[in-house]
Amino acid sequence: MATMIDIAKEAGVSLSTVSYALSGKRPISSATRDRIERAVAKLEYHPTASARALALQRTSLLGLAVPQRPDIDNHVIMDFVGSILTAAHEQDYEVVLVTAEDRERTLRIVEEGKVDALMVMDIVEDDDRIPALARLPRPVVLIGNPQDAGGLACVDFDFMAGAMLAVRELHRRGCTRIGMLKPPSAGPEGPVPTYARRARLGYTMACAELGIEHRILEVPPETEAISALVREELVEKQSVDALFVHHEPALAMLGRALLAHGVGCPDDLQVVALAPTDAAMSGPWELSSVDLPVPAIGRTGVAMALDRVASPDLPAHSRLLSPSFTPRATTRG
């Protein structure tokens, strides 16, 4: 492995000149810089992480607080983690994962200067972590959009607009009894993920806009519970003629339950899911969907974090990614 001494010998300059050229701490003539750059390329020199950190006063590491609760949808979480790892790697950054529930360690890796910025997943409304995160000395980006972000930067999908788009598309295709299928609420005292609040709000707002009754159907991601809901609400009561589904773990089970009870899509029931494309296409039917663009959210979050590393005075702001609708087998037209 080449060293800075090897570069100096190859370029015919002093070690200090190589150091100044690589760190940018002093001006170097263009001819000398060209010789050094040719030597770097020829010897395939790669400065160590510690050398880069010393020169730039940065670690080239991003912290990522990942939730580990039992009720978390691990498929979506790992999609987010993968997208963030890829985006960070493209910018010559690596990612340090910490358990979001371990709040002391999450704060400590920033306070001790072990990372240049921190990204925090699974933000809930009235999240009691936000005040402490807002006091940290390095940039923080929330993946979520709480009503009070405490002055922190946020990135997320526009769940409210996505839910409204799904309802409008179903209504445009002739549906007038549109139910929303979602996981059970945590209860009046439980945490409310920001995406859950905004998706439900978007659904009820779209129903009000279109003059149709809203109907919330909550069901755990369990085969028997979903089968019972299909039998009671769709076969016996026929209470809805369409479903807006914001419940990724239930998608494949819902498709199988519909087939088992003889409910055909789109003739008997139209369905639109708010989910990543792969999840919408994984069951018995390829579901029409409002895509949840996980990779784009991850890339945007990394870009926001690194923008603020490069320009610490950059004002914090929120970015919401716009929704798009893809018709497939479970809607008409």
C-alpha positions, 0 to 999 in steps of 0.5 A, spaced: 500 500 500 502 506 497 504 512 503 505 519 502 512 518 502 512 514 496 508 519 493 513 524 495 519 520 492 515 519 485 513 526 484 520 529 486 517 533 492 517 534 499 513 530 504 510 536 507 508 539 499 504 532 498 501 533 505 499 541 503 497 538 496 492 533 499 489 537 505 489 544 501 491 547 507 496 551 503 497 553 495 501 549 491 503 551 484 499 547 478 505 544 475 507 541 482 499 539 484 499 535 477 505 531 478 503 529 485 496 527 482 499 523 477 503 520 482 497 518 486 494 515 480 500 511 478 501 508 485 493 508 487 494 511 493 488 512 498 489 516 504 486 512 510 480 514 514 484 517 520 488 521 515 482 524 511 478 525 518 484 529 521 485 533 514 478 535 514 476 535 521 471 530 519 469 522 520 466 521 513 461 517 518 454 518 518 450 515 524 443 512 523 438 511 528 434 504 526 428 502 530 428 495 533 421 495 536 417 488 535 411 492 532 416 495 526 415 492 519 422 490 518 422 489 511 421 497 510 426 498 515 431 494 511 429 497 505 431 504 508 437 502 511 439 499 504 438 505 501 441 510 506 448 505 506 448 506 498 447 513 498 452 514 503 457 510 500 456 514 493 459 520 497 465 516 500 461 516 507 460 510 511 454 509 516 454 507 523 448 504 525 445 505 532 439 502 536 434 508 536 431 505 543 438 506 546 437 514 546 443 515 550 448 512 545 444 515 539 446 522 543 453 520 545 456 518 538 454 525 536 456 529 542 463 525 542 464 527 535 464 520 532 459 521 526 459 528 522 451 528 522 445 523 524 439 521 521 433 518 525 428 513 523 421 512 526 419 519 528 412 519 532 408 525 533 410 529 540 417 525 539 420 526 546 427 525 543 426 531 539 429 536 544 435 533 545 436 531 538 435 539 537 441 541 542 446 536 538 452 540 536 452 536 529 446 536 523 440 531 525 435 529 519 429 526 521 426 521 517 419 523 518 415 529 518 412 531 525 407 537 527 413 540 531 420 538 528 424 542 533 427 546 528 430 540 525 431 538 518 426 533 516 425 528 509 419 524 508 414 521 503 408 526 502 403 521 506 397 525 506 397 527 499 399 520 497 392 517 501 388 523 497 391 521 491 389 513 492 382 515 494 381 520 488 383 515 483 378 509 486 373 514 486 374 516 479 373 509 477 366 509 480 367 507 487 363 510 492 364 506 499 372 506 500 374 504 506 381 505 509 385 498 511 390 500 516 394 496 522 391 497 529 392 504 533 396 504 539 391 507 543 390 514 546 397 513 550 401 510 544 406 513 539 403 515 533 408 515 527 408 521 523 406 517 517 400 514 520 397 520 522 398 524 515 395 518 511 389 517 515 388 525 515 389 524 507 384 519 507 379 522 511 380 529 507 379 526 500 373 522 503 370 529 505 372 533 499 368 527 494 362 527 499 363 520 501 363 517 508 369 514 510 370 508 514 377 506 517 378 498 518 383 496 523 386 489 523 393 486 525 397 482 520 394 476 522 391 471 517 385 469 521 384 476 522 384 478 515 380 473 513 375 474 518 375 482 516 374 480 508 368 475 510 364 480 515 365 486 511 366 485 504 362 478 503 356 479 508 356 486 509 358 488 503 360 495 506 365 497 501 366 497 494 374 499 494 380 499 499 385 504 500 390 499 504 396 502 508 398 496 511 404 493 508 405 486 512 397 485 510 398 486 503 399 478 501 395 476 506 389 480 504 390 478 497 389 470 499 383 472 503 380 475 497 381 469 493 379 464 498 372 468 499 371 469 492 372 476 492 375 478 485 379 484 483 377 489 480 370 486 478 367 485 486 372 490 489 378 495 487 384 496 491 390 501 491 395 500 496 400 505 499 407 501 499 413 500 495 412 497 488 415 490 490 410 489 496 404 491 492 406 486 486 408 480 491 401 477 492 396 474 488 394 480 484 399 486 482 396 491 486 395 498 483 399 503 488 401 509 490 408 508 490 412 509 497 419 511 494 424 508 499 430 509 495 429 516 494 427 518 501 434 515 503 438 518 498 434 525 499 436 524 507 443 523 506 444 529 501 440 533 506 445 531 512 451 532 507 449 539 505 449 541 512 455 538 514 458 542 508 455 548 510 453 548 518 449 555 517 444 552 512 437 553 515 434 546 516 428 545 512 423 539 510 422 535 504 416 531 502 416 527 496 410 527 491 406 521 490 405 518 483 399 513 482 400 506 478 394 502 475 395 495 475 390 489 476 386 491 482 383 497 479 379 498 473 381 502 467 
